[in-house]
Amino acid sequence: MTDTLAPALRRVAIDPVSRVEGHGKVTLLLDEHNRVQQARLHIVEFRGFESFIVGRPYWEVPVMVQRLCGICPVSHHLAASKAIDRALGIRALPPSAEALRRLMHYGQIMQSHALHFFHLSSPDLLFGFDSEVARRNIVGVAAAHPDIARQGVMLRKYGQEVIRLTAGKRIHGTGSVPGGVNRHLTQTERDTLAAQAPQMIDWCEQAVNLVATLHAQNPDLYAQFGLFRSSFLSLVRPGDGALELYDGVLRARTADGDTLLDGADVQGYMALIEEETRPWSYMKFPHLRALGRDAGWYRVGPLARLQTCDFIDTPRAEAQRQRFLAHGAVHATLAYHWARMIEMLHAMEVIARLLDDPALLAGDLTAPLPAQRPAKREGVGVIEAPRGTLIHHYTIGDDDLISWCNLIVSTTHNNQAMNESVRAVAAQYFDGREVSEGLLNHMEVAIRAYDPCLSCATHALGQMPLEVNLVDAQEQLVDAVVRHGDGRFERLAS
């Protein structure tokens, strides 16, 4: 991509993008033959967490940073906790703290995946991208597919209950503290969760089978929509390369499956990943330093994780992963949904396994501070959030205040990939002349597949209007349409 608009290019703007978390805008640049030459996903909000976290006491950080997001606050809560642990010189947590943090994290993975698939994406997948706007929402799914909608609601509810019992609240809890956690589960709480686990696992597997069936029913669409090839990055478990969502080492693979890096310590991520800024977005563009800007970008999240790992250590999810990869590497944008449901199944299997651990009920909750304070109190915490690899990096001053902060959130890693998906879809479906509501939704479907957290803040679902203006090279309005918050589609110019 270039940042200069050539005189012969026309601009199409989609602003804002709907049914995603946060505010974004898409611009398509067309040549004189109405071919898409560039696609840009603009993130038009600036929140500045990396700046205003500086000067705060380190023990406040795990609670403060989760205000970045109302959908995946647990991921920020835990990534910050892990980074602060490291900065304080704590290298190992007590078994109870480790088990409870993991339980909290996998509850987060499950509830977030359920929310995204059933509430935000299933209307497009079940009814079609060009279906009636008024029907293309969770209410429409509940009317047409009540069992699917009910299972989605109950799966998310279960994940939120896991979070409530480990973090103290469903949203913006306080359960993880520097060096550990602040409470055990009671026997009753553990037994209640365990009793529901078999049903939840079955529903998770039904969700995987649903997505697999949708792929089988329309293989060309699911294989070609937003298709492009990319490298992948994620954590994997040290030693055996298993899927690891809470703690691990970094691995990157090329589009062909060749290993770019493996076993990389997350504390050294800055030597591996470089962040680039561009003038038309507040979101940065990371890439692998060794490959450079043009070749070093990659994808993260479910689609990446299932292909960077060597196996999944829970049986049902691994069987589904083998089915998913039966024909080789998967690069199609819509495959994110299938991979996401496999991860939801894995998360539920891990939750069931963790609920058998007696450390949830008794044992030390926090690790003691080392007798010797580290010479430099600096730490990196990396976790696989629902949307992908999440990096928190802090330095603590002698006054116990944060003196420096760097965050790379999951959607930032996927920034270039989302631009590529939009470009591929626009090139396939946009004729360069008339902007239709269905066309807008096609491009949004491509972005939505990544489950992006554009601003890391919660916004009202389905209430954002979307306006698109088509302007020629002389800046004259050619076409203008608006989709109102209530779903009405109106053409303002022709």
C-alpha positions in Angstrom: 0.0 0.0 0.0 1.0 3.6 -0.6 -0.1 6.6 1.4 -0.4 8.9 -1.5 -3.7 9.1 -3.4 -2.8 9.2 -7.1 -4.8 11.7 -9.2 -6.5 8.9 -11.3 -7.8 7.0 -8.3 -11.3 7.3 -6.9 -12.2 6.9 -3.3 -15.0 4.9 -1.7 -15.4 5.3 2.1 -17.3 3.0 4.4 -17.7 4.8 7.8 -18.2 3.3 10.3 -17.9 -0.5 10.2 -20.8 -2.1 12.1 -21.2 -5.3 14.2 -17.6 -5.1 15.4 -16.2 -3.8 18.8 -15.3 -0.2 18.3 -15.3 2.3 15.4 -13.6 1.8 12.1 -13.7 3.1 8.5 -12.9 1.5 5.2 -11.6 3.4 2.1 -11.3 1.7 -1.3 -9.2 3.4 -4.0 -10.2 2.6 -7.6 -8.4 3.2 -10.8 -9.9 4.6 -14.1 -11.2 1.1 -14.9 -13.0 0.8 -11.5 -10.5 -1.9 -10.3 -9.7 -1.8 -6.6 -6.0 -0.8 -6.2 -5.8 -0.2 -2.5 -7.9 -1.0 0.6 -7.4 0.8 3.9 -9.0 0.0 7.2 -8.8 3.2 9.2 -9.0 3.1 13.0 -10.3 6.6 13.8 -10.3 6.5 17.6 -7.3 7.3 19.8 -7.4 6.3 23.5 -3.8 6.6 24.7 -3.5 3.9 27.3 0.2 3.5 26.8 0.6 7.1 27.9 -1.8 7.6 30.8 -0.9 4.3 32.5 2.6 5.8 33.1 2.8 7.3 36.6 0.3 4.8 38.2 1.3 2.4 40.9 2.1 -1.0 39.5 -0.5 -2.8 41.6 -3.3 -0.8 39.9 -2.3 -1.8 36.4 -4.0 -5.2 36.1 -7.3 -3.6 37.0 -6.8 -0.4 35.0 -5.8 -1.8 31.6 -8.8 -4.1 31.3 -10.8 -0.9 30.7 -9.4 -1.2 27.3 -12.2 -3.6 26.5 -15.6 -4.7 27.8 -15.6 -8.0 25.8 -12.1 -9.4 26.6 -11.1 -7.6 29.8 -9.8 -10.8 31.3 -7.1 -11.0 28.6 -5.7 -7.6 29.5 -6.1 -8.3 33.2 -4.0 -11.5 32.9 -1.5 -10.2 30.4 -0.8 -7.2 32.7 -0.6 -9.5 35.8 2.0 -11.7 34.0 4.1 -8.7 33.0 4.0 -7.3 36.5 4.9 -10.7 38.0 8.0 -10.7 35.8 9.0 -7.1 36.6 8.8 -7.9 40.3 11.1 -10.9 39.8 8.4 -13.6 40.4 9.1 -16.5 38.1 6.6 -19.1 39.4 3.2 -18.9 40.9 1.7 -21.3 43.5 -0.3 -24.1 42.0 -3.6 -22.5 43.2 -2.8 -19.2 41.5 -1.7 -20.9 38.3 -4.9 -23.1 38.1 -7.3 -20.2 38.9 -5.7 -17.8 36.4 -5.9 -20.5 33.7 -9.5 -21.2 34.6 -10.3 -17.5 34.4 -8.6 -17.3 31.0 -10.3 -20.3 29.4 -13.6 -19.0 30.7 -12.8 -15.8 28.8 -11.9 -17.6 25.6 -15.1 -19.6 25.7 -17.5 -16.7 26.4 -15.8 -14.3 23.9 -15.9 -16.9 21.1 -19.5 -17.7 21.8 -20.5 -14.1 21.8 -18.7 -13.4 18.5 -20.0 -16.4 16.6 -23.6 -16.7 17.8 -24.4 -13.0 18.3 -22.3 -11.1 15.7 -21.4 -13.6 12.9 -24.0 -16.3 12.7 -26.7 -14.1 11.1 -24.5 -13.6 8.1 -23.5 -17.3 7.9 -27.0 -18.7 8.5 -29.0 -16.2 6.3 -26.5 -15.1 3.7 -24.6 -11.9 3.2 -27.3 -10.4 1.0 -30.2 -11.4 3.2 -32.8 -9.0 4.5 -31.2 -6.5 6.9 -33.9 -6.6 9.5 -33.5 -10.4 9.8 -29.7 -10.4 9.9 -29.2 -10.2 13.6 -29.4 -12.3 16.7 -33.1 -11.8 17.0 -33.5 -13.2 13.5 -31.4 -16.2 14.5 -33.5 -16.8 17.6 -36.7 -16.8 15.5 -35.4 -19.1 12.7 -33.0 -21.2 14.7 -34.1 -21.2 18.3 -31.9 -24.1 19.4 -28.7 -22.5 18.0 -29.5 -19.2 19.6 -30.3 -20.8 22.9 -27.1 -22.8 22.9 -25.1 -19.6 22.1 -26.6 -17.7 25.0 -26.0 -20.6 27.4 -22.4 -21.2 26.3 -21.6 -17.5 26.8 -23.4 -17.5 30.2 -21.4 -20.4 31.4 -18.1 -18.7 30.4 -19.2 -15.5 32.1 -20.0 -17.5 35.3 -16.5 -19.0 35.2 -15.1 -15.5 35.0 -17.4 -14.2 37.8 -16.2 -17.0 40.2 -12.5 -16.4 39.5 -12.3 -12.7 38.8 -15.1 -11.5 41.2 -17.2 -9.9 38.4 -18.2 -10.9 34.9 -16.7 -7.7 33.5 -13.7 -5.8 34.9 -13.0 -8.1 37.8 -10.2 -7.9 40.3 -9.3 -11.6 40.8 -5.7 -11.5 39.5 -3.2 -9.6 41.5 0.6 -9.2 41.2 2.0 -12.5 42.2 -1.2 -14.6 42.0 -4.9 -14.3 42.7 -7.1 -13.3 45.6 -9.6 -16.1 46.2 -10.2 -19.8 45.8 -13.4 -21.5 44.5 -15.7 -23.0 47.0 -16.6 -26.6 46.8 -20.2 -25.7 45.8 -19.0 -23.3 43.1 -16.6 -26.0 41.7 -19.3 -28.7 41.8 -21.9 -26.5 40.1 -19.5 -25.7 37.2 -18.4 -29.3 36.9 -22.0 -30.6 36.7 -22.7 -28.4 33.7 -19.4 -29.1 31.9 -20.5 -32.2 29.9 -23.5 -30.4 28.3 -21.3 -27.4 27.5 -18.7 -29.6 25.8 -21.5 -31.3 23.7 -22.9 -27.9 22.6 -19.4 -26.7 21.7 -18.9 -29.7 19.5 -22.3 -29.0 17.9 -21.1 -25.5 17.1 -18.0 -26.8 15.4 -20.1 -29.2 13.3 -22.5 -26.4 12.4 -19.7 -24.4 10.9 -18.2 -27.4 9.2 -21.6 -28.1 7.6 -21.9 -24.5 6.3 -18.5 -24.9 4.7 -19.5 -28.2 3.1 -22.8 -26.7 1.8 -21.1 -23.8 0.0 -17.4 -24.8 -0.5 -16.6 -22.2 -3.2 -17.8 -19.3 -1.1 -16.0 -20.3 2.1 -12.8 -21.2 0.3 -12.6 -18.1 -1.9 -14.2 -15.3 0.1 -11.4 -12.8 1.1 -8.8 -15.4 0.2 -5.1 -14.5 0.4 -2.0 -16.2 1.8 -0.1 -15.1 4.8 2.3 -16.1 7.6 1.0 -17.0 11.0 2.2 -16.1 14.6 1.2 -17.4 18.0 2.3 -18.9 21.3 2.9 -22.6 21.5 3.7 -24.8 24.5 7.5 -25.2 25.0 8.9 -28.6 24.3 6.1 -30.2 22.3 4.5 -27.4 20.3 1.0 -28.0 21.6 -1.7 -25.3 21.4 -1.1 -23.0 24.4 -3.4 -20.1 25.1 -2.1 -18.9 28.6 1.7 -19.1 28.6 4.2 -20.3 26.0 6.9 -19.4 23.5 6.5 -17.6 20.2 6.3 -19.5 16.9 5.8 -18.1 13.4 5.2 -20.1 10.2 5.1 -19.1 6.5 2.0 -19.6 4.3 3.6 -22.9 3.2 4.1 -24.1 6.8 7.8 -23.5 7.0 9.1 -22.3 10.4 10.2 -18.7 10.6 10.9 -18.6 14.3 10.4 -21.1 17.1 10.8 -21.3 20.8 11.3 -17.6 21.0 11.2 -16.1 24.6 8.4 -13.6 24.8 10.6 -11.3 26.9 12.6 -10.6 23.7 9.6 -9.8 21.4 11.0 -6.4 20.5 13.9 -7.9 18.8 11.5 -10.0 16.6 8.6 -7.6 16.0 8.6 -4.0 14.7 5.6 -1.7 14.8 5.1 0.7 11.9 2.9 3.8 11.9 0.9 5.0 8.9 -0.7 8.5 8.6 -4.2 7.3 7.9 -4.8 5.1 11.0 -4.2 5.2 14.8 -3.5 1.5 14.7 0.1 0.4 14.1 1.2 -2.2 11.6 3.5 -4.9 13.1 5.8 -7.1 11.1 8.7 -9.5 11.7 11.9 -7.6 11.7 13.8 -10.3 9.9 11.4 -10.1 6.8 10.8 -6.4 6.7 7.6 -4.3 6.2 6.5 -5.8 2.9 7.0 -9.5 3.6 7.0 -9.7 7.4 3.3 -9.1 8.3 1.3 -12.1 9.5 -2.0 -13.2 11.0 -2.8 -14.1 14.6 -5.9 -15.6 16.3 -7.7 -18.9 15.9 -6.8 -19.5 12.2 -3.2 -18.9 13.0 -3.1 -20.9 16.3 -4.5 -24.0 14.8 -1.8 -24.0 12.2 1.2 -22.9 14.2 0.7 -25.6 16.9 1.6 -29.2 16.3 -1.4 -30.6 18.1 -4.2 -29.8 20.6 -3.9 -31.7 23.9 -7.7 -32.2 24.4 -9.1 -35.1 22.3 -12.3 -33.7 20.8 -10.7 -30.4 19.7 -7.7 -32.2 18.2 -10.0 -34.5 16.2 -11.8 -31.5 14.9 -8.5 -29.8 14.1 -7.4 -32.8 12.0 -10.7 -32.5 10.1 -10.2 -28.8 9.6 -6.7 -29.3 8.2 -7.5 -32.4 6.2 -6.7 -30.7 2.9 -3.6 -28.8 4.0 -3.0 -25.2 5.1 -6.1 -23.0 5.4 -5.9 -19.3 4.4 -9.6 -18.4 3.6 -10.9 -15.5 5.8 -14.1 -17.2 6.7 -12.2 -20.2 8.1 -11.6 -18.1 11.2 -15.1 -19.0 12.3 -14.5 -22.7 12.0 -11.2 -22.4 13.8 -12.8 -20.2 16.5 -15.4 -22.9 17.3 -12.7 -25.6 17.6 -10.9 -23.3 20.1 -14.2 -22.9 22.0 -14.4 -26.6 22.3 -10.8 -26.9 23.4 -11.4 -24.2 26.0 -14.4 -26.1 27.4 -12.4 -29.3 27.6 -9.7 -27.5 29.5 -12.2 -26.0 31.9 -13.6 -29.5 32.6 -10.1 -30.7 33.2 -9.1 -27.8 35.5 -12.3 -28.3 37.6 -10.8 -31.7 38.8 -7.7 -29.9 40.2 -7.9 -29.6 44.0 -5.6 -26.5 43.9 -8.8 -24.5 42.9 -10.1 -25.1 46.4 -7.0 -24.8 48.7 -3.4 -23.7 48.7 -1.3 -20.5 48.6 -2.8 -17.8 46.5 0.2 -15.5 45.9 3.9 -15.9 45.5 6.2 -14.0 47.9 8.3 -11.2 46.5 12.0 -12.1 46.0 14.3 -11.2 48.8 16.5 -9.3 46.3 14.7 -6.6 44.2 15.6 -6.9 40.5 18.1 -4.3 39.3 15.7 -3.3 36.5 12.0 -4.0 37.1 10.8 -4.7 33.6 8.5 -7.4 32.4 6.6 -8.7 29.4 3.3 -10.6 29.7 2.0 -12.4 26.6 -1.2 -14.3 26.4 -3.4 -15.7 23.6 -6.5 -13.5 23.8 -9.6 -14.7 22.0 -8.6 -12.5 19.0 -4.9 -13.4 19.0 -1.5 -12.8 20.6 -1.7 -10.0 23.2 1.5 -8.3 24.5 1.8 -6.1 27.6 5.2 -4.6 28.5 6.0 -2.5 31.6 8.9 -0.9 33.4 8.5 0.0 37.1 10.5 2.8 38.6 12.1 3.0 42.0 9.0 4.8 43.3 6.8 1.8 42.4 5.1 3.7 39.6 4.9 2.6 36.0 7.6 4.5 34.1 7.1 3.0 30.6 4.4 0.9 28.8 4.0 -0.8 25.4 0.9 -2.7 24.3 0.4 -4.7 21.1 -3.2 -6.0 21.1 -4.4 -8.8 19.0 -6.2 -6.7 16.4 -3.0 -4.7 15.8 -1.2 -7.8 14.8 -4.0 -8.5 12.3 -4.1 -5.0 10.9 -2.5 -5.6 7.6 -4.4 -8.9 7.2 -7.7 -7.2 7.6 -6.7 -4.7 4.9 -5.8 -7.6 2.6 -9.2 -9.3 3.3 -11.1 -6.1 2.5 -9.1 -5.6 -0.7 -9.7 -9.2 -1.8 -13.5 -9.0 -1.2 -13.8 -5.6 -2.8 -12.0 -6.7 -5.9 -14.3 -9.7 -6.2 -17.7 -8.1 -5.5 -17.5 -4.3 -6.2 -18.1 -3.2 -9.8 -16.9 0.3 -9.0 -20.3 1.9 -9.9 -23.1 1.4 -7.4 -22.7 0.9 -3.7 -25.4 -1.5 -2.3 -26.1 -2.5 1.2 -25.2 -6.1 0.4 -21.8 -5.0 -0.9 -21.2 -3.1 2.3 -22.0 -6.1 4.3 -19.7 -8.3 2.2 -16.7 -6.1 3.2 -17.8 -5.9 6.8 -18.1 -9.7 6.9 -14.5 -9.9 5.9 -13.5 -7.6 8.8 -15.9 -9.3 11.2 -14.3 -12.7 10.6 -11.2 -11.4 12.6 -13.5 -10.5 15.6 -11.7 -7.1 15.8 -11.5 -5.0 18.9 -11.0 -1.7 17.0 -11.0 0.6 20.0 -10.9 -1.9 22.9 -14.0 -0.4 24.3 -17.6 -1.6 24.3 -20.2 0.0 22.0 -23.9 -0.6 21.6 -24.6 -3.6 19.4 -26.3 -2.8 16.1 -26.9 0.9 16.7 -24.2 2.5 14.6 -25.2 4.0 11.3 -23.0 3.4 8.2 -22.6 5.9 5.4 -20.7 5.4 2.1 -19.8 8.1 -0.4 -18.5 7.4 -3.9 -16.5 10.3 -5.2 -14.7 10.6 -8.5 -11.2 11.9 -9.2 -12.5 15.5 -9.3 -14.0 15.0 -5.8 -17.6 15.1 -7.3 -20.2 13.0 -5.5 -21.2 10.0 -7.7 -23.2 7.9 -5.2 -24.1 8.1 -1.5 -25.9 5.6 0.6 -26.7 5.3 4.3 -27.7 2.4 6.5 -29.5 3.8 9.6 -29.2 2.4 13.1 -32.5 0.7 12.7 -31.4 -1.1 9.6 -33.1 1.0 7.0 -31.1 1.4 3.8 -31.4 4.8 2.0 -29.8 6.1 -1.2 -29.0 9.7 -0.9 -27.6 10.3 -4.4 -27.4 8.5 -7.7 
